[in-house]
Amino acid sequence: MNIYEMVTERIIKRLEESEEKGEKFRWIKPFDITNGVRYACNYETQIPYTGVNRLLAEPDEYLTFNQIKKMNDRNKDDFLHIRKGARGMPILYVNWKEVLDEEGNVKTDKDGNPIKKPFFKYYTVFSRQDVINKGGDNLPTKFPTKHFTYNEIEEITKRELLRFTSMINHYCNQYDIELQFINDGTRAYFSPSDKVVRVPNMNNFSSIYEYASCVAHEAIHSTMLINNRVSENEYNYKEKYSREELTAEVGSCLLLSYFKIFDDSKNKDNDIAYIQGWRSFIKDNDTKGIIIGAAQHAQKACDLVLDTKLRLQILEEIIENPSAFENAPEFIRTDIEFVREALKNNPLVWDYISDELREELSDDMGDTVGVATITSFDILDEER
């Protein structure tokens, strides 16, 4: 079984399990109040896995076998080992190989540099819950688990919705995209010809999550021209449209996973049809690596909407000048994970963050808790 077949098999299995259980299918699980970990990430570095790995791995902390071995080398008394019967999870990453001509010689570009093409490899990771010591205790989480009251959930949702709206406005202003909210609207779409995102007003949705999901979906569509993913003329072709729709479905879930917006949506009558439709489409296209391709495009689209380049730039500036934190847009300044990373780069950033974030951070300031800024799927490697 090659990598593409392995990914397809796992996604189809997830679709079928949702259908059997009568559950709503989400390409990526939304924010969960019972889980301190918001992403699938590396246990030691807390760096999140990206791209298709977000579809394959549950939100949890994972380790490679080599990382477990190194932890044992540092402290032999623990005798950490993998729980009997535990199953590993494949994590995909990109590698590169030189392109050869018919005679076996390396092809070069006009500057004489070897031409290389990407290919996928994978390594296996294990959940920290399945890594136990000689006493049978599993590794503790590095993320604080908090329990919220109903009022706290309501306040968090309001705050995160404001952050989400700020991000969408920042992105649309940056790329000259017109965002239209329609009273009693019945359609949501992106028009490539005039660069317009149109969605119904929030009060036309039965839940906040469904509203945010709809806006995120169309925002991901709007990146198609900026990222040269689909041209305006290609958008109406059936196969291109289906691939683009899959990218938007994955991308909207991926985008919302960076916000603490609780999934308050209800099951709908068309959930089964939705699952069966995507299962059929994926099975018909499984040899084309359609899921991996959609996940890569979705990650790049999210990086664009989240303005990852600006985040990295500000983090670099903060090392020399903590006041550079104030140059970040509001949706970045109020992102607690970005703030944690900023504090790692320069503790003096503490003077520039809000009282609300200080209070939220006060419980774990002494820990190494935090998630690094989002990075491109293309640079994922085993050490992460």
Summary of the structure (lengths in Angstrom):
residues: 384
radius of gyration: 21.9
end to end distance: 25.0
largest distance: 69.7
contacts: 1113
relative contact order: 0.14
helix: 49%
strand: 14%
